[in-house]
Amino acid sequence: MEREALNLVLEVLENLPGFRADIDNAKDVIKAALAQPEQEPVATVQCIHGITIGYLEIMQPVGTKLYTAPPQRPWVGLTDDELADLSASGLSLWALWRAIEAKLKERNA
């Protein structure tokens, strides 16, 4: 279902007229997500017994799919317009690096 939605959005973006960096960035992100192989669950929770770790009991609902690793998300960078806005802000080089870092952390959190 999710892959179908991504394919639909990608098709719409590819048919938009004009050249805009944000559209190209969105297309790149979608293509990267679609290139990732779909991860298959290694198990499904079948009972309601919890796992005790120290004093903490962890219980997952029946039917929860379990994976060996969390799904990978594609890296989302900044568009040319965003970089131009930041560089035109008059910040010192050090402050500019920190502003770019903060934006990237926000995007990829």
C-alpha positions as CSV (number, residue, x, y, z in Angstrom):
1,M,0.0,0.0,0.0
2,E,2.8,2.4,1.0
3,R,4.8,1.6,-2.2
4,E,1.7,2.2,-4.3
5,A,1.2,5.6,-2.8
6,L,4.9,6.5,-3.3
7,N,4.7,5.4,-7.0
8,L,1.5,7.6,-7.5
9,V,3.2,10.7,-5.9
10,L,6.3,10.1,-8.0
11,E,4.3,9.9,-11.2
12,V,2.5,13.2,-10.4
13,L,5.9,14.9,-9.5
14,E,7.5,13.7,-12.7
15,N,4.7,15.2,-14.9
16,L,4.7,18.6,-13.2
17,P,5.8,21.3,-15.6
18,G,8.9,23.4,-15.0
19,F,12.1,22.8,-13.0
20,R,12.1,23.4,-9.3
21,A,14.7,22.1,-6.9
22,D,12.2,21.1,-4.2
23,I,10.3,18.9,-6.7
24,D,13.5,17.3,-7.8
25,N,14.5,16.7,-4.1
26,A,11.1,15.1,-3.4
27,K,11.5,12.9,-6.4
28,D,15.0,11.8,-5.3
29,V,13.7,10.9,-1.8
30,I,10.8,8.9,-3.2
31,K,13.1,7.1,-5.7
32,A,15.5,6.2,-2.8
33,A,12.6,4.9,-0.7
34,L,11.3,2.8,-3.6
35,A,14.8,1.4,-4.2
36,Q,15.0,0.0,-0.7
37,P,13.9,-3.7,-0.6
38,E,10.8,-4.3,1.4
39,Q,11.8,-5.8,4.8
40,E,10.0,-8.9,5.7
41,P,9.1,-9.5,9.4
42,V,11.0,-12.3,11.1
43,A,8.2,-13.1,13.5
44,T,4.8,-12.0,14.7
45,V,3.7,-11.8,18.4
46,Q,1.5,-14.7,19.0
47,C,0.8,-14.6,22.8
48,I,0.4,-11.9,25.4
49,H,3.3,-12.8,27.7
50,G,5.8,-10.0,28.3
51,I,9.5,-10.1,28.2
52,T,11.1,-9.0,31.5
53,I,14.3,-6.9,31.2
54,G,15.5,-6.0,34.6
55,Y,12.5,-4.5,36.3
56,L,10.8,-3.5,33.1
57,E,8.3,-5.7,31.4
58,I,7.9,-5.1,27.7
59,M,4.6,-6.2,26.1
60,Q,3.8,-6.0,22.4
61,P,0.2,-6.4,21.2
62,V,-0.7,-9.7,19.6
63,G,-0.1,-9.5,15.8
64,T,2.8,-7.0,16.1
65,K,5.3,-7.7,13.4
66,L,8.9,-8.0,14.5
67,Y,11.9,-7.1,12.3
68,T,15.7,-7.7,12.6
69,A,16.4,-3.9,12.1
70,P,14.3,-0.8,11.9
71,P,13.2,0.2,8.3
72,Q,15.8,2.4,6.7
73,R,14.7,5.9,5.7
74,P,16.4,7.8,2.9
75,W,18.5,10.9,3.7
76,V,16.7,14.2,3.1
77,G,19.0,17.0,2.2
78,L,18.4,20.7,1.7
79,T,17.2,22.3,-1.5
80,D,19.3,24.8,-3.4
81,D,16.9,27.5,-2.4
82,E,17.2,26.6,1.3
83,L,21.0,26.7,1.1
84,A,20.9,30.0,-0.8
85,D,18.6,31.5,2.0
86,L,21.0,30.3,4.7
87,S,24.1,31.6,2.9
88,A,22.4,35.0,2.3
89,S,21.5,35.3,6.0
90,G,24.8,37.1,6.8
91,L,25.9,34.5,9.4
92,S,29.5,33.8,10.1
93,L,30.9,30.7,8.6
94,W,30.7,28.8,11.9
95,A,27.1,29.9,12.5
96,L,26.2,29.0,8.9
97,W,27.5,25.4,9.5
98,R,25.5,25.2,12.7
99,A,22.3,26.4,10.9
100,I,22.8,23.9,8.1
101,E,23.4,21.1,10.7
102,A,20.2,22.1,12.6
103,K,18.1,22.1,9.4
104,L,19.4,18.6,8.4
105,K,18.8,17.2,11.9
106,E,15.2,18.6,11.8
107,R,14.6,17.1,8.4
108,N,16.0,13.6,9.2
109,A,14.8,13.2,12.8
